[in-house]
Amino acid sequence: MTTLPSLDDKIALVTGASRGIGKAAALGLARAGAHVIALGRTQGALEALDDEILAATGKRATLVPLDLKKPDELDLLGGALHQRFGRLDIILHAAAVLGPISPASHVEPRHWDEAIGVNLTATWRLIRSFEPLLKAAPAGRAIFVTTGRVARPKAFWAPYAASKAGMEALVKCWADELEQTPVRAVLLDPGAMRTRMRAQAYPGEDPMTLPEPDAIAPLIVQLAARPDLSAQVETVLFEA
């Protein structure tokens, strides 16, 4: 069994922490010693996550019920976290929406706006709000969950693929701006994984053939702790 690095005394913010990859990441980071700030839309799901973290580590997380479709709240959160913690060592941005699997010309504007809002605009708001906190850390790490649909666009996936492609371009531009700082960014492609989003996209697929989100948690911990990340964004593909 691979020994995971310690994240003792690190502060880690995780979006989409109420389920799926975000929840698995929050648990993995907490087990590695980080204090987790868990963002999610559902208070009850965040409280269940907190109970799991407490059972595993003896420590509580900081819970932030927040809807990324209302990104103004991220600005307020940035100020609050600055006052309480003074820095962020790790950001794991896992929250996303699939949008409709539909011909591009049939997508309703509200569904398009939601995909762009959560997958792209919220990423920019995270960067805008939390860059100073990452810079205040000795070696800030920002990990953004992406998708193979960026490199391999496919019919009926326009809202998701386009919004994630925009996210990747944004992260690469931002990382280039931070070349002379200790902050580093990673794009993480989890591949096919047993999540609710995957089930929405492939309703006929047997989920038991896919790895559970817990399988990716050790890789996220390793990326969060890696001292040798390049100033150029690395795109990491998870392989179960």
N, C-alpha and C positions, 0 to 999 in steps of 0.2 A: 504494500500500500504506500502511495506517495505521501510524504510528509508535507503538509501545507504550510506556507509561511505564516508567521504571526502578524496580526493586524492590531495588536494591543494598542490602546490609546488613540486609534484612528477614528475619525468621524466619517461615516458613510451615509450618503443620501441615496435612496432607492425609489424610483418612480414605478408605478404599476405594482406596488408591493403587496397588494391584496390577493394576488393569485399568479399562477403560471411561473414564468421565468423570473419575474420580479420578486415573488414570494420566495422562490428557491434561493435567489441571490441574497435576499435579506437574511435568511436563515444561515446561509453559508458564511456571509461576512460577519454575522454576530458570533457564530461558532469559532471563527478565526480571531475573535477578540475585539472587533470594531463595535463602536456604538452606532446603531442603525437609526436613521431618521427615515421612517417609512411613509411614503406618500401613496394614497389610493383614494378611490371615490367612496368606498363603503366602510363606514365606521365599524360595523360588526366584524367584517373580514379582517380589518386591521387589528382589532382587539384579539381575534383568534390567532393571528400571527404573533402578537405580543406574548400571548400565553405560551406559544411554542418556543419563542426565544427565551422566555423566563425559565421554562422547563429545561432547556438545553444548556443555558449559560448562567442562570441565577440572576440575570440582569434584565431590566426593562428597555424597550425601545422608546423612541420618541415618535408618536403617532400624529400624522398630519392628514386629516380627511380633506382632500382637495381634488377638484375636477379640472383637468388640464384644458378643458374647453373654456374655462374662465381664467385665462392666464394672468390677469392683473393680480391675482392672489399670489403668484410667484414673486412679484416685486415685494410684497409685504413680508413674505416668508424669508426672502434674502436678508432683510433688515433684522428680523427676529433672530435668525440663526447667527448673524454677526454679533448681536448682543449676547447671545447665550454661549456660543462656541468660539467665535472669532475666526473660524476657518472651516473648510471642508477638505478632507484628504481624498475622498472618493465620491464620485457621482456615477451611479449606474442608471441609465435612462432606458427602462424596459417598457414603459407604457406606450401603447399604440392602439389604433383601431384599424380593422381590415377594410372597412368600407364595402360597398356592394361588389359582388362578382357579376359584372354586367358589361355589355358593350359601352364603350366610352360615351357614345352619343346618347345613351339612355340614362346615364347617371343623373340623378336629381341634384340641383345646386346645393341643397342642404347636406347631402351626403358627401359631395365633393369638399365643401367647406369644412366639414367635420374631419375628414381625412387629412386635409392640409393643416387644419388647426392643431390637431393633436400630434400628428407625426412630424410636421415641419415647424410650424410657428411656435409650438410649445418648446421645441428644442432650442430655437433662437432665444426664447424668453428665459429658459434655464441658463443658457450661456450668459445672457445679459445680466441676469440677477446674481449668478453664483461665481462668475469669473473672479471677482476680487477675493472671495473666500477660498477658491482653489489656489490663487496666487499667494495667499497668506499661509498655506501649508508648505512644509518642506519639499514635498514632491506630489503635487496634486495629480490625480488620475481621473479621467472622465471616460467612461465606457458607454457607448451607444449601441443598442441592439438594432441591427439592420436585417436585410433579407437578400437572398439570392435573386429575387425578382428585379433588383436594380441592374445586375449584370445580364440577366436573362429575362427581359420583358416578355409578356405573354398576353394573348388576347383575353379580354374581360378583367384584367387586373389593373387598369389604368389608375384609379385613385390611390391604391396602396403603393404600386410601383413608382408612380410619379412623386408622391409625397416622400417616400423613402429615398429616392434618388436626390431630391432636393435636400433632404437631411444630410446625406453623405457629402454633397458638395459644400454645404454650410460648415460641417465639422472640419473638412479638409482646409477650407479657407481660414477658419478660426485657429486651427492648430498651427498653420503657417505663420499667423500673426504672433503666436506665443513661442516661437522658436528660441528666443533668448531668455525664456523663463523655464522653471522646472516643471511646468504643467505639461502633461502629455495626454493625448487622446487616442482611443482605440475604437474601431468599428467591429462589432462582434456579430457574426452571422451564426445563429444557432442551428441552422438547417431544420429538417423535419423533426418536430418535437411534440409530445403529447400535451397540447394546450387547447384551451377553448377556441382560440383563434384558428388553430389548425383544423379543428373539428368543423368550424363554420365554413372554412374554405374547401375542405374535402369531406363532406358528410358521409360518403360511402367507404371511407378508409377505416381499416381496423386499427384503433388507437393502440392496441396492445403490441403492435409491431414497431412502435416508436419509443425512443427513450423518454423517460420522465424528466421534467424540468430540473429535478434535483441533480441529475447527471452533469449539468453544466456548471453547478455552483463551484466546484474546485477550480475550474479554469478561470472563473471570474475572480476568485480570491487570488490566484496566481498573477493575473493581469493587474489587479489592484496593487500588488506588492512589488511588481517587477521594477528594478531600478534602471534597467537598460533600454527602456522604450525610446524609439527614435522620435525626433521632432516631426518627422513625416508620419502621417497617420498610418498605423498598421491595421489591415483588415484581417481579422482572425476568424477562421472557420472552425466551428466545433465539430469534432469527429468522435462519435460515441465509441 
